[in-house]
Amino acid sequence: MEENKMGVMPVNKLIISMSLPIMISMLVQALYNIVDSIFVAKISENALTAVSMAFPIQNLMIAVGVGTAVGVNALLARALGAKNYDRVNRIAENAVFLVGISYVMFLTIGLFLVEPFYRSQTDIEEIIVYGKEYLTICCCLSFGIFVQVMFERLLQATGKTFYTMVTQGVGAIVNIIMDPIMIFGLLGCPKMGVAGAAAATVIGQIVAGILSVWLNHTRNHEVKIQLKNFHLDFQVIRQIYGVGIPSIVMQAIGSVMTYGMNRILISFTATATAVFGVYFKLQSFIFMPVFGLNSGIIPIIAYNYGAKNKDRVINTIKHSVIYAISIMVLGTLIFQMMPELLLQMFNASETMMTIGVPALRIISMSFILAGFCIACGSVFQAMGRSVYSMLVSVARQLIVLLPAAYGLSMFGNVDFVWWAFPVSELMSLAMTVFFLLKIYRNIISEL
C-alpha cells in the first residue's frame, strides 16, 4: 500500500487537512448544544437548570465513548505507521465490541439511577421531573453516540477526517431541525417539552452513527471489519484501555467537577446553577474547535512516532500549540467584550444577567492557558502517556478547582466562586510544562 499522507504531506498542510473538518464538525456540534438550551430556556428557567444538571452524566457518557475511541485511535495510527495491517483490523474489530459494552452501562444508568442523581443535587420537584424526562431518554437511547464516536475515530485514524465532518454535521442538522418540532409540537408532532429536546438529540446521534458505519464500510479501505471472524483479543483491549482509561478518567473528572460545582452554586440560588450550565454550552463553542484540533493531531503524532520521524513530531507539536492558543485568544475576547449578548440568547432574567456577566468574564481569563494545556495533552495521548493528561486533569479539577470554589463560596458572594477557574488553570500550566519536557527528554529526543 502507498505511504499514508500522515508520513509525507507537509506538516502545516497536513494539520489543516486533518483537523479543519473535525473542527468545523465540532463547531456544528457546539452550535446544536447551544440551540438545544436556547429552546429549552423558552420553556422555563427550571427546565434550563434541569438540562444543565444533566451535564455530569452526559459528560461521563462522552468520556467513556471518546476515551475508548482515543485509545483505539492512537493504537490504530501506530499500527498503520508500522504497516501492520492485520493488527489494524484486529484493533477495529475489538473496538466494535467495546461500543456494545459502553452502551449497556449507560442503559443501566438510564433505567435505575437518573432520579437518585437529581435528588442528590436539588429538592425542587419541577427540576427533578424535567431532569428525569430528559436524562432517561439520553441514556437509554445512547447507543447512537457510542457508534458515532467510535466509527468517526476509525475514519480519523486513517486520515479521512472529512467524513467525520459529514457525519457530525448531518447529526447536528437533524438535531437542530427536530428540536423545535419535538419541543413545541410543530408540524403535527406532539408537544414533548424537555423530553422533545432529548429525543431530538438521540435521533441526531443515531442518524450520525448509521452514516459513520456506512462511510467506514464504503470509504475506509485501510480498515476492514469482519465480525464473522471476530474473537476477543484481551491484549488489544488492554492496550486500548492503557491509553483510553486515563483519557476516560480525565474527561470523567469533568463530571465530578460539574456535579460538585452544581452543589456549591445551588446553595446560592438555582439561577447560579443555570448560569454555570449556560457557561458550559457557550464555552463549548470555543473549546470544541481546540478538541477538534486535538483529534486531528493525535493520529499525526502517533503515526510519525511509529515511523520514528522526529522532525515531523516536533513540527506538529509546535503548530498545534500556536493554533490552540490563537483560538483561545479569540474566545477570550468574545467572552470579555459581549457577555450580555451571549446570555440574552438564553432568555436571561435580570438575576441571571447579574450573576452571569461577571462569571463569563472571570472564567474566560483561563482560556489561553487552557489552550496550551489541551494541545500538549494530545502529545501525551499520542505518545501513549495519557496518564500525564489524567494527572493534570485530576489536579486541576479535583485537587485545586473544587476545593478553591468551596473555600471562596464561604465568603458568601457567588462572584468569588468563579475565580477558582483561573487559579486551577495556572497549576495545570505548571504540570503540563513539566510533563512535556519529560516526554521530550525521554521519548522525542531519542527518536
N, C-alpha and C positions, 0 to 999 in steps of 0.2 A: 504494500500500500504506500501511496505517496506521503511525504512528510506533512504532518498536520500544520496548519498555519501558525499555531502557537509556538512552533520552533523556528519559524523562518520570517514571518512578517515583521516589519519594523515595529518596535515596542509601542511607540505612541499611537500609531495607526491601529495596532492590534488591540490596545486597551479600549480605544474608542469603538472599534468594531464589535468587541466582546461586551463592553459594559453599557454602551449607549442604548441598545434595545432593551436591556434589563432595567436601566434607569428610567426610561420612558414608561415601560410597563408598570414599574413600581410607583411612578408618579400617578399613573391612572388608578392604581390600587389605592394610593393615599387619597386621591380625589373621591373615589366612591366611599371610602371610610368617612370622609368629611360629609359628603352628601347624605349618607346614612343618618348621621347625627343631626344634620340640619333638618331633615324631615321629621325625625323623632322629636326634636325640640319643639316642633309645631303642635305636638300632642300636649305636652306639659313639661315643666322643669323636672318633675319627679320621674317622668319617662326617660328624660335625658340622663338623669342621675342613675337610674336602673341600668341603662345601657353602659354607662361609664363604669359602673361597679362590676359589670361582666368581664371587664378587660383582663383581670388576672387569669381567669380560666381560658379565655380566648388566646391570650398571650402564651399560656402554657401549651395550648394546642399547637400554636405556630412554632413554639420552641421545640417540641417533640418532632414535628414534621420537618422543619428546616434543619434542626440539629442533626437528625438522622441523615437527611439528604446532603448536608455538608460533609459528613463522613464518607458517604458514597461518592460524592463529587471529587473530593481530594484523592481517594483511593483509586477511583476510575481514571482520573487525569494522570496520576503517576504510572498506572499500568499502561496507559496509552503512550506516555513518554518513553517507556521501556519497551514498547512494541509487543507487549504480552497480551494478545487479543483473546486468548482462551480465558485468561483471568478477568479481562474486561467483561465478558459475557457472564461469567460466574458471579461477579460482584453485582451486576444489574439484576440477575435473577433472584438473588437473595434480598436485594433491595425491595423487590415487589412483595416478598413475604413480610418484610418489616412494615410495609404500608398497612397490611391487614391487622397486625398486632397493635399498631398505633390506634387504629380506628376502634377496635374492641375496647381499649382502655377508656376512650372518651365517650363511647356509648354507655359504658357503666356509670361514668360520672353524670351524664345527662339523665339517666334513669333514676339515680338514687341520691345524688349529692348536691343538686342545684339549690334546693330550698334551704338546707342547713348552711350552705355557703353564704346565701344572702342574709339569713337571720344572724349570722355571726358578725355582720357589718352594720346592720340597722334594725330598728324595731318599727320603722314606718311601713305600715302594711301595704300601701299603694305601691311603694318602690319594690317590695318583695314580690307582689303579684306580677307587676310588669317584668321584673327581672327573671322570674321563673318561666314566664311565657317565652321570653327572648332566648335565654341561655339553653333551655331544654332543647329547642329546635336546633340551635347551633351545634350542640354536642351530639345529639342523636343522629343527625344527618351530616356529620363531619367527614365522612369517607371521601367526599369530593375534594376537600382541601388537601388531604394526605396524598391522594392520587395525583392531583395537580402539582403539588410541590415536588414530589419525587421525580415524576417524569419530566418536569421542567429542568430539574438539575441534571438529569441524564443528557438532555439536549445541551445544557451549558457546558458540561464536562467535555464534550467533543467540539466545542466552539460554535455551536449552532444557536447562538443567543437570540437571533432574530425571531425564531419560532416561539421563544418564551414571551417575547413582546406580544406576539399574536395571541397566544393562549390567555395571558393575563389581561390583555386589552379586551378580548371578547368577553371574558368572565366579568370584568368590571362594567362593561357597557350593558350586559344583561342585567346586572345588579342595579345599576342606576335607572334603567328603564322600568324594572319591576318594582323598585322602591315605592314611588308614589301610587302606582296602580294597586299594590297589595296593602299598603299602609292606609290609604284613604278610600279604597274601594272604587277605583275608576274602571271604566270600560267593562262593566258588568261583574267585576271581581268583588267578592265580599270584603267589607271594610274590616281589616285584621289588626290595625293599630301596630303596637310594638311587635307582635308576632309576625306581621307582614314584613317588617324590616329584617327579621331573622330569616324568614322564608326566602326573601329576595336574595339575601347573602348566600345561603346554601345552594340555591338554584344557580347562581353565577359560578360558584365553586365547582359544582357538578358538571356544568357545561364546559368549563375550562379544563377540568380533569379528563373528560372524554376526548376533547380536542388534543390535549397533550399526549395521550396514549396513541391516538391516530397518527400524529406527527412523528412520534418516535418510530412507529411501525413503518411509515412510508418514507421518511426523510433521514432518519438517523442510522445509516448503514454501518457505522463503526461499532454499534452496539446491537447485538442480536439476542433477544429474549425468547427462549424456547422453554416454556413452562412444562411441556410434556416430559422433558428430560430433567426437570428440576429436582435437586436434592439439597437439603440444608447443609451448608458449609459453615460450621461453627467458628472455624478460624477466620473466615471472611467476615462473619458477623461481629466477632470480637474486634477485628481491625477497624470495621466501620464505626463501632461504638468507641473504639480507642480515640478516634478523632471526634466522633459525634457526641458522646456523653458530655465532655467538657463544654461543647457548644450548646447542648441542651440545657445543662446546668446554668451556663452563662446567661441564656435567654430566659430561662425559667425564674431566675433570680429577679427578673423584672416583675414577674407575677407576685412574688413575695413582697417586693418593694412597694408595688402599687396597692396591694392589699393592706400593708402597714400604713401607707400614706392615706388611704381612704379612711382608715380608722382614726388616724390623727386628725384629719381635716373635718370629719363629720362631727367631731367634738365641738367644733366652732359652729358649723351650720352645714346642712345638706348642699347648699349652694357652693360652698368651697369644694366639696367633692365633685360637683358638676363642672366647676372651673378646671379642676385637675383633669377630668375626663376630656374636656374640650381642648385643653393644652395638648394632651397626647394625640388627639386627632390632628391638630394643627401642626405639631412638630413632626408628625409622620411625613408631611409634605416636604419637609426639609431633610429628614433623616433617611427616608426611603431611597432617594437617589444615591446617597452615600452607601447604603447597604447594597443597592444595585451595582454600584462601582465595585464593591467588595466581591459580589458574586461573579463578576467578570474577571476579577484579578486572581482569585484563588486558583482556578484551573491553569492560568498562565504561569503563575509562580510554581505551582505543583508540577506542571509539565516540564518546565525548564530546570527545576530541581531534579526531577527524574532523569533528565537528559544531561545533567551536570554542566549547565550553561550559566556560569556565574554572572557574566556581564548582563545577560537578559534578566536575571533575577533582580539584580541591583537596580537596573533602569526601571523595571516595573514598579519596584517599591517607591522609588523617588517620584515617579509620575503619579502614582496613586495618592501619595500624601499631598502633593500640590493640588490635585483635583478635589480631594475631600475637603481640604481647608478652604478652597475657593467657594465651594458650595455652601459651607457653613458661614462664611463671611456674608454671603447674600442672605442667608436665613436670619442671621443676627440683625442685619439692617431692617429686614421686613418686620421682625418682632419688636424692634425698638421704635420704629417710626409709625407703625399703624396698628397697635394692639386693639384700639377701639373698633376699627373697621373689621378686624378678624372676629371679634366677639359678637358683633352685630349680626353676623351670619347665622348665629345660633339663637336668635331672638332673646338676647341677653337682657335680663332685667337690670334695674339700676343697681341692685345689690351685687349682681354678677359682674357688672362693669367695675364697681368699686373694688371687688376682690381680684378680678381677672386682669385688669390693666397692669398693676404692679407685678402680678405673678408672671405674666408673659415677659415683661422687661427684665426681671431679675433672673429667671431661669435661662433666658436666651444668652446671658453673659457667658454661659459654659459651652456654647455650641462649637466655637472654634477649637477649643481643647478636645472636645468630644470627636471632632472630625479627624484629628491626628490619631487619636487612640483607636478609632474604628478602622482606619486604614491600616494601622500596624497590626490590628487583630487579624486581618486577612493573611498577613505574613505568618503569624503564629499558626493559623489553621492549615495553611498550605504546606508548611514545613512539618506537620504532624505534632505541633506543640500547642494544641488547643487549650491545654491545661493552663498555659500562661494567660490566655484571654479569660479563662474561667476565674483565675485568682484575682485578676484586675477587677472583673465584674463583681465578684463576691465582696472584695474590699470596698469598692466604690458604693455599692447599693446597700449592703447589709452592715458592714463594719463602720462606715462613715455616714452615708446619707440618712438612713432611718434613725440612728441614734441622734444625729445632729438635728434632724427635723423634730424629733420628740423633745429634745432639750430646748430648742428655740420656741416650741409651742408653749412651753412653760411660762413664757413672758406674756402670754395672753393676747398676742397680736398675730393674726394669721399671716400677715405680710412677712414676718420674720422667718416663717417656716420655709419659704421659697429659697432663702439663702443657702439652704443645705445642698442645693444642686451645684452651684459654682464651687463650694468648699470641697465636695466629694470629687469633682472633676479635676481639681488640682492634684489630689492624691493619685487619681487614676493616671494622670500625665506622668508623674514621677515613676510609678511602677512600670508603665508601658515603655518608657525610655530605657529603664534598667533591663527589661526582658529583650528589647530589640537589640541592644548592644551585646547581650549574652548570645543571642542567636547568630549575630554577625560573627562574633569571635569563634564560636564553637561549630557552626554549620556552614554559613555562606562563605567565609574566608577560606574554608577547606575544599571548596568545590574545584 
